[in-house]
Amino acid sequence: MHWRPPPALLGAWLALLALLTLTVTLAYVPLGNFNSIIALTIAATKATIVAAVFMELRHRGARTYVFAGAGVFWLGILLWLGMMDFLTRT
C-alpha cells in the first residue's frame, strides 16, 4: 500500500514553491517603489494558501472566519500604527 498526499496539499505545496521562486526572482529585479508592494502581495497570497489549506479554514464555519478576519484586522491596525510612527519621524 502506497500513501499519496491529497491533491489539495500537493497543489498548495507547488503553489508555495512557485511563489517562493517568484519572490526570490523579484528580489533581484529593480522595480523601485513597487518592490515592497509586490513582495507584500506575494506574502499575503502565501499566507492565504497556508490558512486555507494547512489550517483548514476552508472547511470551517462562519465563526472561524470571523475570528480569522479579526486577526487580519488586528494585523492591519498594527501595520498602520507602525507606518504612522515611521512616517512621522524626522
N, C-alpha and C positions, 0 to 999 in steps of 0.2 A: 504494500500500500504506500503510495507516494502522496505526500501532502503538497497542495498547491495553495498559494495565497489567494484570497478573494480578489476579483478584478478591480474593485474599488481601491484596495490597498496598493495594488500594483500600479494602477493609474495615478494615484496620489504620489507614490514614490517617484515615478517617472516625471510627473509634473514638477515636483520639488527639485529634482535633479536638473531639469531644463531651466527652471527659474534661477537656480544657483549658478548655472553656466552663464545665463544672461546677466546676472548680477556681476560676476567676475569679469565678463567681457566688457560690460558698460563702464566698469571702474577705470578702464584704460582709455576710454573714448572721451575726449574733451567736449562736453556739451554745455559748459558754462553753468548757469544757474539751474538748468534742467537736470543736472546730475542728482541733486537731492530729491527732486520731485519724482523722478523715475525710480530711484532707489527706494523711496518710501512706498511708492505704488507696488513695486515688486514685493517688498516686505509685507505689505498688507495682504497681497494675494497669497503669499506663502502662509501667513497666519490664518487666513480664511480656510485654506486647504487643510491645515493641521486641525483647526477647530471642527470643521465639518466632518472629516474622515476619521482622524485618530481619536478625537474627543467624542465622536459620535453625536454631535449636536444635530445632525440632520435627521436623526431618529427620535428626537426628544419632543416634549410637549411645549406649549406656549410659555409656561413659567420658566423653563430653562432658557428660552430665547430672551425673555425679559431680563433675567439676571446676566446673561452674556452681553446683552445690549447695555446694561448698566455698567458693566466692566469696561466696555469700549467707550462709553460716555465719560466715565471717570478718567480713563487714559487720555481722552481728548482734553479734559479740563487740565490735567497735569501738564500736557504738552503745551497748551495755550498759556498757562501761567509761566512755564519755563521760557517760552518765546517772548512773553511780555517782559520778563526780567532781563533777558538778553538784549532786547531792542531798546530798553530804557536806560541802559548803562552807557556812560560816556567813554 
